[in-house]
Amino acid sequence: MGASFQHRRTSRNTSSFVTVGVALGGLVALIFWFDAHPVVIALFAVLISPAIWTIIANTDATLSVTDDAMSWQVGARGDEVALSDIDFVRARTSLDLAQRVVVVRHSGPKLHVPGLCLPPGRQLDDALEARGVTVKRLF
């Protein structure tokens, strides 16, 4: 087949910084412009803290498709499945435009590929179909 398909993404990217910046701007507006109650400010701060932690931790997300296997990893957790064990891959784009990918195997449970690992568009579909794996796209 030749070259393998590789995709890598880090938590420190432009969209993460913009999202956290807008959220922090909203928090500052709540404090100074709207003079919000401290409970409301604390609740909003708690809601944006995971996004801030994601940028601080800078977790790497990788996905790889070779001629023999498909593997992915987010931080310390990951998985690998042989292409010969894959019955089909079910991919869909939900209404919030997030992709969801499930690997249905001949043996064992289904495997859900984390969204952070997925490349934009249908690059993964093309890489798997080039290696003879059936991809069922729902939307």
C-alpha positions as YAML, in Angstrom:
chain: A
units: angstrom
residues:
- id: 1
  name: MET
  ca: [0.00, 0.00, 0.00]
- id: 2
  name: GLY
  ca: [2.78, 2.41, 0.81]
- id: 3
  name: ALA
  ca: [2.63, 5.25, 3.27]
- id: 4
  name: SER
  ca: [0.50, 5.03, 6.35]
- id: 5
  name: PHE
  ca: [-2.10, 7.63, 7.30]
- id: 6
  name: GLN
  ca: [-1.11, 9.74, 10.33]
- id: 7
  name: HIS
  ca: [-3.08, 12.44, 12.11]
- id: 8
  name: ARG
  ca: [-1.87, 14.37, 15.18]
- id: 9
  name: ARG
  ca: [-3.53, 17.14, 17.15]
- id: 10
  name: THR
  ca: [-2.53, 18.95, 20.33]
- id: 11
  name: SER
  ca: [-4.77, 20.75, 22.80]
- id: 12
  name: ARG
  ca: [-2.92, 23.99, 22.25]
- id: 13
  name: ASN
  ca: [-4.42, 25.12, 18.97]
- id: 14
  name: THR
  ca: [-6.03, 28.31, 17.72]
- id: 15
  name: SER
  ca: [-9.62, 27.24, 18.31]
- id: 16
  name: SER
  ca: [-8.88, 26.27, 21.92]
- id: 17
  name: PHE
  ca: [-7.26, 29.62, 22.65]
- id: 18
  name: VAL
  ca: [-10.09, 31.54, 20.97]
- id: 19
  name: THR
  ca: [-12.77, 29.59, 22.86]
- id: 20
  name: VAL
  ca: [-11.09, 30.08, 26.23]
- id: 21
  name: GLY
  ca: [-10.43, 33.74, 25.42]
- id: 22
  name: VAL
  ca: [-14.09, 34.36, 24.61]
- id: 23
  name: ALA
  ca: [-15.17, 32.52, 27.78]
- id: 24
  name: LEU
  ca: [-12.75, 34.53, 29.92]
- id: 25
  name: GLY
  ca: [-13.99, 37.70, 28.25]
- id: 26
  name: GLY
  ca: [-17.53, 36.67, 29.17]
- id: 27
  name: LEU
  ca: [-16.41, 36.07, 32.74]
- id: 28
  name: VAL
  ca: [-14.84, 39.55, 32.92]
- id: 29
  name: ALA
  ca: [-18.06, 41.03, 31.45]
- id: 30
  name: LEU
  ca: [-20.11, 39.23, 34.13]
- id: 31
  name: ILE
  ca: [-17.88, 40.62, 36.85]
- id: 32
  name: PHE
  ca: [-17.44, 44.24, 35.75]
- id: 33
  name: TRP
  ca: [-20.18, 45.07, 33.27]
- id: 34
  name: PHE
  ca: [-23.17, 43.07, 34.54]
- id: 35
  name: ASP
  ca: [-22.10, 43.15, 38.20]
- id: 36
  name: ALA
  ca: [-23.25, 39.53, 38.50]
- id: 37
  name: HIS
  ca: [-23.76, 37.74, 41.77]
- id: 38
  name: PRO
  ca: [-20.61, 35.88, 42.99]
- id: 39
  name: VAL
  ca: [-22.44, 32.52, 42.75]
- id: 40
  name: VAL
  ca: [-23.12, 33.09, 39.04]
- id: 41
  name: ILE
  ca: [-19.49, 34.10, 38.49]
- id: 42
  name: ALA
  ca: [-18.24, 31.02, 40.36]
- id: 43
  name: LEU
  ca: [-20.56, 28.72, 38.39]
- id: 44
  name: PHE
  ca: [-19.33, 30.16, 35.07]
- id: 45
  name: ALA
  ca: [-15.71, 29.86, 36.21]
- id: 46
  name: VAL
  ca: [-16.25, 26.19, 37.12]
- id: 47
  name: LEU
  ca: [-17.79, 25.54, 33.70]
- id: 48
  name: ILE
  ca: [-14.79, 26.93, 31.78]
- id: 49
  name: SER
  ca: [-12.12, 25.39, 34.01]
- id: 50
  name: PRO
  ca: [-11.92, 22.06, 32.04]
- id: 51
  name: ALA
  ca: [-11.15, 24.00, 28.85]
- id: 52
  name: ILE
  ca: [-8.41, 25.92, 30.64]
- id: 53
  name: TRP
  ca: [-6.98, 22.69, 32.05]
- id: 54
  name: THR
  ca: [-6.98, 21.12, 28.58]
- id: 55
  name: ILE
  ca: [-4.76, 23.93, 27.30]
- id: 56
  name: ILE
  ca: [-2.46, 23.72, 30.32]
- id: 57
  name: ALA
  ca: [-2.11, 19.90, 30.05]
- id: 58
  name: ASN
  ca: [-1.55, 20.07, 26.26]
- id: 59
  name: THR
  ca: [-2.72, 16.53, 25.59]
- id: 60
  name: ASP
  ca: [-1.63, 14.95, 22.30]
- id: 61
  name: ALA
  ca: [-4.15, 13.04, 20.22]
- id: 62
  name: THR
  ca: [-2.94, 10.75, 17.44]
- id: 63
  name: LEU
  ca: [-4.55, 8.41, 14.93]
- id: 64
  name: SER
  ca: [-2.68, 6.07, 12.64]
- id: 65
  name: VAL
  ca: [-3.83, 3.74, 9.87]
- id: 66
  name: THR
  ca: [-1.24, 1.36, 8.44]
- id: 67
  name: ASP
  ca: [-1.63, -1.57, 6.07]
- id: 68
  name: ASP
  ca: [-2.13, -3.89, 9.07]
- id: 69
  name: ALA
  ca: [-3.75, -1.91, 11.88]
- id: 70
  name: MET
  ca: [-5.60, 1.17, 13.03]
- id: 71
  name: SER
  ca: [-4.53, 2.78, 16.31]
- id: 72
  name: TRP
  ca: [-5.33, 5.90, 18.29]
- id: 73
  name: GLN
  ca: [-4.18, 7.51, 21.50]
- id: 74
  name: VAL
  ca: [-5.32, 10.48, 23.60]
- id: 75
  name: GLY
  ca: [-2.90, 11.22, 26.41]
- id: 76
  name: ALA
  ca: [-2.28, 7.96, 28.25]
- id: 77
  name: ARG
  ca: [-5.24, 6.02, 26.87]
- id: 78
  name: GLY
  ca: [-5.44, 4.47, 23.47]
- id: 79
  name: ASP
  ca: [-6.28, 1.35, 21.51]
- id: 80
  name: GLU
  ca: [-5.27, -0.61, 18.44]
- id: 81
  name: VAL
  ca: [-7.20, -2.98, 16.21]
- id: 82
  name: ALA
  ca: [-6.00, -5.09, 13.30]
- id: 83
  name: LEU
  ca: [-7.64, -4.22, 9.99]
- id: 84
  name: SER
  ca: [-8.42, -7.91, 9.48]
- id: 85
  name: ASP
  ca: [-10.51, -7.86, 12.70]
- id: 86
  name: ILE
  ca: [-12.66, -4.91, 11.55]
- id: 87
  name: ASP
  ca: [-16.09, -5.85, 10.21]
- id: 88
  name: PHE
  ca: [-16.91, -2.25, 9.31]
- id: 89
  name: VAL
  ca: [-16.46, 1.29, 10.56]
- id: 90
  name: ARG
  ca: [-19.55, 3.38, 11.28]
- id: 91
  name: ALA
  ca: [-18.92, 7.11, 10.91]
- id: 92
  name: ARG
  ca: [-21.37, 9.94, 11.31]
- id: 93
  name: THR
  ca: [-21.42, 13.69, 11.64]
- id: 94
  name: SER
  ca: [-23.82, 14.88, 14.31]
- id: 95
  name: LEU
  ca: [-25.86, 18.08, 14.21]
- id: 96
  name: ASP
  ca: [-23.17, 19.97, 16.13]
- id: 97
  name: LEU
  ca: [-20.77, 18.98, 13.28]
- id: 98
  name: ALA
  ca: [-18.74, 16.72, 15.56]
- id: 99
  name: GLN
  ca: [-17.64, 13.42, 14.07]
- id: 100
  name: ARG
  ca: [-18.34, 10.10, 15.76]
- id: 101
  name: VAL
  ca: [-16.54, 6.93, 14.68]
- id: 102
  name: VAL
  ca: [-17.24, 3.40, 15.92]
- id: 103
  name: VAL
  ca: [-15.14, 0.40, 14.91]
- id: 104
  name: VAL
  ca: [-17.30, -2.74, 14.74]
- id: 105
  name: ARG
  ca: [-15.12, -5.82, 15.04]
- id: 106
  name: HIS
  ca: [-15.63, -9.46, 14.10]
- id: 107
  name: SER
  ca: [-14.60, -10.46, 17.62]
- id: 108
  name: GLY
  ca: [-15.00, -8.47, 20.81]
- id: 109
  name: PRO
  ca: [-16.80, -5.27, 21.66]
- id: 110
  name: LYS
  ca: [-17.20, -2.18, 19.50]
- id: 111
  name: LEU
  ca: [-14.51, 0.45, 19.88]
- id: 112
  name: HIS
  ca: [-15.32, 4.16, 19.95]
- id: 113
  name: VAL
  ca: [-12.60, 6.39, 18.53]
- id: 114
  name: PRO
  ca: [-12.27, 9.58, 20.62]
- id: 115
  name: GLY
  ca: [-13.30, 12.73, 18.76]
- id: 116
  name: LEU
  ca: [-10.01, 14.45, 19.53]
- id: 117
  name: CYS
  ca: [-8.19, 11.88, 17.38]
- id: 118
  name: LEU
  ca: [-10.32, 12.31, 14.28]
- id: 119
  name: PRO
  ca: [-9.05, 14.30, 11.30]
- id: 120
  name: PRO
  ca: [-11.28, 16.88, 9.64]
- id: 121
  name: GLY
  ca: [-13.51, 15.94, 6.74]
- id: 122
  name: ARG
  ca: [-13.50, 12.42, 5.37]
- id: 123
  name: GLN
  ca: [-9.77, 11.78, 5.40]
- id: 124
  name: LEU
  ca: [-10.15, 8.77, 7.70]
- id: 125
  name: ASP
  ca: [-12.86, 7.30, 5.45]
- id: 126
  name: ASP
  ca: [-10.57, 7.55, 2.43]
- id: 127
  name: ALA
  ca: [-7.60, 6.03, 4.29]
- id: 128
  name: LEU
  ca: [-9.65, 3.05, 5.50]
- id: 129
  name: GLU
  ca: [-11.40, 2.44, 2.17]
- id: 130
  name: ALA
  ca: [-8.01, 2.49, 0.40]
- id: 131
  name: ARG
  ca: [-7.04, -0.45, 2.63]
- id: 132
  name: GLY
  ca: [-10.24, -2.42, 1.97]
- id: 133
  name: VAL
  ca: [-12.17, -1.54, 5.16]
- id: 134
  name: THR
  ca: [-15.89, -0.84, 4.73]
- id: 135
  name: VAL
  ca: [-16.95, 2.57, 6.02]
- id: 136
  name: LYS
  ca: [-20.65, 3.25, 6.58]
- id: 137
  name: ARG
  ca: [-21.20, 7.00, 6.77]
- id: 138
  name: LEU
  ca: [-24.58, 7.98, 8.23]
- id: 139
  name: PHE
  ca: [-24.46, 11.70, 7.47]
...
